[in-house]
Amino acid sequence: MDDQGIVELYWKRSERAISETDAKYGGYCYHIAYNILANKEDAEESVSDTYLAAWHKMPPQRLPGRAFSGNRIGIRPLFEQSLYPDKICFPSYLE
């Protein structure tokens, strides 16, 4: 699924958004987490926490006629390292 489709699932509050995010970015996120934490269980938990943070960062409703912009709600791409782990989203080329 493309990124815009995943974002739409988040807007609809569909739990499928998490599984689609995991399918597309899970391996990459896990490798980053494992390289930092050097522990399988901690890396898996970190990735799960990342998905939960993305879920909570998407507002339950969006204003009609407004395009999605991650910067408006203070989130960053999943694949970028951040000093603020609760600020995570999709690749910046969607902004």
ChimeraX commands (.cxc) that place a marker at each C-alpha (Angstrom):
marker #1 position 0.00,0.00,0.00 radius 0.5
marker #1 position 1.27,3.50,-0.74 radius 0.5
marker #1 position 1.88,6.03,2.02 radius 0.5
marker #1 position -1.19,8.14,1.21 radius 0.5
marker #1 position -3.35,5.02,1.57 radius 0.5
marker #1 position -1.82,4.31,4.95 radius 0.5
marker #1 position -2.44,7.90,6.06 radius 0.5
marker #1 position -6.08,7.56,4.98 radius 0.5
marker #1 position -6.39,4.46,7.16 radius 0.5
marker #1 position -5.09,6.45,10.13 radius 0.5
marker #1 position -7.62,9.21,9.40 radius 0.5
marker #1 position -10.39,6.60,9.35 radius 0.5
marker #1 position -9.06,5.19,12.64 radius 0.5
marker #1 position -8.75,1.78,11.01 radius 0.5
marker #1 position -6.59,-0.70,12.91 radius 0.5
marker #1 position -5.43,-1.90,9.51 radius 0.5
marker #1 position -3.26,1.26,9.44 radius 0.5
marker #1 position -0.94,-0.34,11.99 radius 0.5
marker #1 position -0.58,-3.59,10.04 radius 0.5
marker #1 position 0.02,-1.71,6.77 radius 0.5
marker #1 position 2.60,0.51,8.47 radius 0.5
marker #1 position 4.29,-2.59,9.86 radius 0.5
marker #1 position 4.26,-4.31,6.48 radius 0.5
marker #1 position 5.90,-1.33,4.80 radius 0.5
marker #1 position 8.23,0.00,7.51 radius 0.5
marker #1 position 8.41,-2.71,10.17 radius 0.5
marker #1 position 11.67,-4.30,9.08 radius 0.5
marker #1 position 13.42,-1.00,8.73 radius 0.5
marker #1 position 12.17,0.28,12.09 radius 0.5
marker #1 position 13.13,-2.98,13.79 radius 0.5
marker #1 position 16.69,-2.85,12.42 radius 0.5
marker #1 position 17.14,0.73,13.61 radius 0.5
marker #1 position 15.77,-0.13,17.05 radius 0.5
marker #1 position 17.86,-3.30,17.31 radius 0.5
marker #1 position 21.04,-1.46,16.30 radius 0.5
marker #1 position 20.41,1.04,19.08 radius 0.5
marker #1 position 19.10,-1.30,21.78 radius 0.5
marker #1 position 20.93,-4.56,20.96 radius 0.5
marker #1 position 18.03,-6.54,22.42 radius 0.5
marker #1 position 15.36,-8.32,20.38 radius 0.5
marker #1 position 12.49,-7.86,22.83 radius 0.5
marker #1 position 13.29,-4.20,23.49 radius 0.5
marker #1 position 13.54,-3.52,19.75 radius 0.5
marker #1 position 10.14,-5.16,19.12 radius 0.5
marker #1 position 8.57,-3.17,21.95 radius 0.5
marker #1 position 10.13,0.04,20.65 radius 0.5
marker #1 position 8.64,-0.53,17.20 radius 0.5
marker #1 position 5.23,-1.26,18.71 radius 0.5
marker #1 position 5.49,1.94,20.74 radius 0.5
marker #1 position 6.32,3.80,17.54 radius 0.5
marker #1 position 3.12,2.58,15.87 radius 0.5
marker #1 position 1.10,3.54,18.92 radius 0.5
marker #1 position 2.67,7.02,18.91 radius 0.5
marker #1 position 1.82,7.43,15.22 radius 0.5
marker #1 position -1.76,6.34,15.95 radius 0.5
marker #1 position -2.13,8.90,18.73 radius 0.5
marker #1 position -0.51,11.71,16.71 radius 0.5
marker #1 position -3.15,11.50,13.98 radius 0.5
marker #1 position -6.10,13.64,15.06 radius 0.5
marker #1 position -9.41,11.74,15.18 radius 0.5
marker #1 position -10.89,14.21,12.69 radius 0.5
marker #1 position -9.41,16.43,10.03 radius 0.5
marker #1 position -10.73,19.68,8.78 radius 0.5
marker #1 position -12.65,19.39,5.48 radius 0.5
marker #1 position -10.67,20.43,2.44 radius 0.5
marker #1 position -7.30,20.39,4.21 radius 0.5
marker #1 position -4.46,18.33,2.81 radius 0.5
marker #1 position -2.36,16.24,5.16 radius 0.5
marker #1 position 0.85,17.82,6.35 radius 0.5
marker #1 position 2.88,16.08,8.99 radius 0.5
marker #1 position 4.45,19.38,10.01 radius 0.5
marker #1 position 1.08,20.79,11.06 radius 0.5
marker #1 position 0.74,18.20,13.80 radius 0.5
marker #1 position 4.43,18.04,14.73 radius 0.5
marker #1 position 5.43,14.63,13.40 radius 0.5
marker #1 position 8.47,13.38,11.52 radius 0.5
marker #1 position 9.10,10.55,9.04 radius 0.5
marker #1 position 9.29,7.01,10.42 radius 0.5
marker #1 position 12.66,6.38,8.90 radius 0.5
marker #1 position 14.34,9.47,10.33 radius 0.5
marker #1 position 15.99,9.38,13.72 radius 0.5
marker #1 position 14.43,11.79,16.17 radius 0.5
marker #1 position 15.34,13.15,19.56 radius 0.5
marker #1 position 11.61,13.16,20.26 radius 0.5
marker #1 position 10.36,9.55,19.92 radius 0.5
marker #1 position 6.72,10.59,20.14 radius 0.5
marker #1 position 7.02,12.68,16.96 radius 0.5
marker #1 position 6.89,10.09,14.20 radius 0.5
marker #1 position 5.01,9.69,10.94 radius 0.5
marker #1 position 5.49,9.04,7.26 radius 0.5
marker #1 position 8.18,10.03,4.75 radius 0.5
marker #1 position 8.68,13.78,4.36 radius 0.5
marker #1 position 7.94,13.68,0.63 radius 0.5
marker #1 position 4.24,13.48,1.60 radius 0.5
marker #1 position 4.38,16.92,3.20 radius 0.5
marker link #1:1,2 radius 0.2
marker link #1:2,3 radius 0.2
marker link #1:3,4 radius 0.2
marker link #1:4,5 radius 0.2
marker link #1:5,6 radius 0.2
marker link #1:6,7 radius 0.2
marker link #1:7,8 radius 0.2
marker link #1:8,9 radius 0.2
marker link #1:9,10 radius 0.2
marker link #1:10,11 radius 0.2
marker link #1:11,12 radius 0.2
marker link #1:12,13 radius 0.2
marker link #1:13,14 radius 0.2
marker link #1:14,15 radius 0.2
marker link #1:15,16 radius 0.2
marker link #1:16,17 radius 0.2
marker link #1:17,18 radius 0.2
marker link #1:18,19 radius 0.2
marker link #1:19,20 radius 0.2
marker link #1:20,21 radius 0.2
marker link #1:21,22 radius 0.2
marker link #1:22,23 radius 0.2
marker link #1:23,24 radius 0.2
marker link #1:24,25 radius 0.2
marker link #1:25,26 radius 0.2
marker link #1:26,27 radius 0.2
marker link #1:27,28 radius 0.2
marker link #1:28,29 radius 0.2
marker link #1:29,30 radius 0.2
marker link #1:30,31 radius 0.2
marker link #1:31,32 radius 0.2
marker link #1:32,33 radius 0.2
marker link #1:33,34 radius 0.2
marker link #1:34,35 radius 0.2
marker link #1:35,36 radius 0.2
marker link #1:36,37 radius 0.2
marker link #1:37,38 radius 0.2
marker link #1:38,39 radius 0.2
marker link #1:39,40 radius 0.2
marker link #1:40,41 radius 0.2
marker link #1:41,42 radius 0.2
marker link #1:42,43 radius 0.2
marker link #1:43,44 radius 0.2
marker link #1:44,45 radius 0.2
marker link #1:45,46 radius 0.2
marker link #1:46,47 radius 0.2
marker link #1:47,48 radius 0.2
marker link #1:48,49 radius 0.2
marker link #1:49,50 radius 0.2
marker link #1:50,51 radius 0.2
marker link #1:51,52 radius 0.2
marker link #1:52,53 radius 0.2
marker link #1:53,54 radius 0.2
marker link #1:54,55 radius 0.2
marker link #1:55,56 radius 0.2
marker link #1:56,57 radius 0.2
marker link #1:57,58 radius 0.2
marker link #1:58,59 radius 0.2
marker link #1:59,60 radius 0.2
marker link #1:60,61 radius 0.2
marker link #1:61,62 radius 0.2
marker link #1:62,63 radius 0.2
marker link #1:63,64 radius 0.2
marker link #1:64,65 radius 0.2
marker link #1:65,66 radius 0.2
marker link #1:66,67 radius 0.2
marker link #1:67,68 radius 0.2
marker link #1:68,69 radius 0.2
marker link #1:69,70 radius 0.2
marker link #1:70,71 radius 0.2
marker link #1:71,72 radius 0.2
marker link #1:72,73 radius 0.2
marker link #1:73,74 radius 0.2
marker link #1:74,75 radius 0.2
marker link #1:75,76 radius 0.2
marker link #1:76,77 radius 0.2
marker link #1:77,78 radius 0.2
marker link #1:78,79 radius 0.2
marker link #1:79,80 radius 0.2
marker link #1:80,81 radius 0.2
marker link #1:81,82 radius 0.2
marker link #1:82,83 radius 0.2
marker link #1:83,84 radius 0.2
marker link #1:84,85 radius 0.2
marker link #1:85,86 radius 0.2
marker link #1:86,87 radius 0.2
marker link #1:87,88 radius 0.2
marker link #1:88,89 radius 0.2
marker link #1:89,90 radius 0.2
marker link #1:90,91 radius 0.2
marker link #1:91,92 radius 0.2
marker link #1:92,93 radius 0.2
marker link #1:93,94 radius 0.2
marker link #1:94,95 radius 0.2
view
